[in-house]
Amino acid sequence: SASMGKSLFFLDREENGEQMLCYYNLSTDEVVTIDSGVSDFKVDSSGKFVVYRKEDVLFFSDTEEKHSVSEDVSEYYLTNNNQAIVLFKDDGTSMYTCLTQKGSTPVLVDNKITKVVSEKNTNAGIYYIKDSKLYLKEQNTPRKLIGDEIIDAIMLGNSVYYTTKETYERRLGEFFVDDVLKSDELLTAPDGADYIKEV
């Protein structure tokens, strides 16, 4: 359950075993059912709306009206400023954003994503890895390439740390200390007459 302001949102179970998404209005002492067959939900911090999933369909409700946001949603979260929903499709590899307003439709951020690095409530920017590249996607701006040949990345606070793959050639001699290198440089190739004798 989630308590926001003057409302308490919770899942109740019907006799047939389905979960109902309900909210209890503390002012009117009234329980209202929003929908049934709900698997999970997230409430904005002011209690003005709730986002929930019913099977793989994501819905938005302001407790008076509800509408479908998108189908085939595998995961979703609200940004910490409650202004956008970030949702994932195609087993979590396609990322979309959608404003938390009636009638807003999801916009594709990117697909074939291998990892989302950002905390799952950020609104400042979303770091993610695709095709061994690290990108930053901020609201209303194109994605920005941060680095190539990325192996992995993590967020610590407001900073992202990542490891990259670098390939460079080294001569075998660079790994050893040759204490006779100077004297070896003075050696010359032997003359054939020094070691070949005719019989």
BELSUL-V855599 format. One record per backbone hydrogen bond with DSSP energy under -0.5 kcal/mol. CO is the residue of the C=O (numbers start at 1). NH is the residue of the N-H. Records with the same first field share a line. If there is no record, write none. Layout:
# BELSUL-V855599
CO = NH ; NH
This chain:
# BELSUL-V855599
2 = 4 ; 9
4 = 7
6 = 26 ; 27
7 = 4
8 = 24
9 = 2
10 = 22
12 = 20
14 = 17
18 = 14
19 = 37 ; 38
20 = 12 ; 22
21 = 34 ; 35
22 = 10
23 = 25 ; 32
24 = 8 ; 26
25 = 29 ; 30
30 = 25 ; 32
32 = 23 ; 34
35 = 21
40 = 53
42 = 51
44 = 47
49 = 44
50 = 61
51 = 42
52 = 59
53 = 39 ; 40 ; 55
54 = 57
56 = 73
57 = 54
58 = 69 ; 70
59 = 52
60 = 67
61 = 50
65 = 62
67 = 60
69 = 106
70 = 58
72 = 74 ; 90
75 = 88
77 = 86
79 = 82
83 = 100
84 = 79
85 = 87 ; 98
86 = 77
87 = 96
88 = 74 ; 75
89 = 93 ; 94
90 = 93
93 = 95 ; 113
94 = 89
95 = 109 ; 110
96 = 87
97 = 107
98 = 85
99 = 101
101 = 104
107 = 97
110 = 95
115 = 117 ; 129
119 = 121 ; 122
121 = 80
125 = 127
126 = 137
127 = 117 ; 118
128 = 135
129 = 114 ; 115
130 = 133
132 = 150
133 = 130 ; 135
134 = 146 ; 147
135 = 128
136 = 138 ; 144
137 = 126
138 = 141
144 = 136
147 = 134
149 = 165
152 = 163
154 = 161
156 = 159
159 = 156
161 = 154
163 = 151 ; 152
164 = 166
171 = 174
172 = 175
173 = 176
176 = 178
177 = 179
178 = 181
180 = 184
181 = 185
182 = 186
183 = 186
184 = 187
191 = 194 ; 195
192 = 195 ; 196
195 = 197
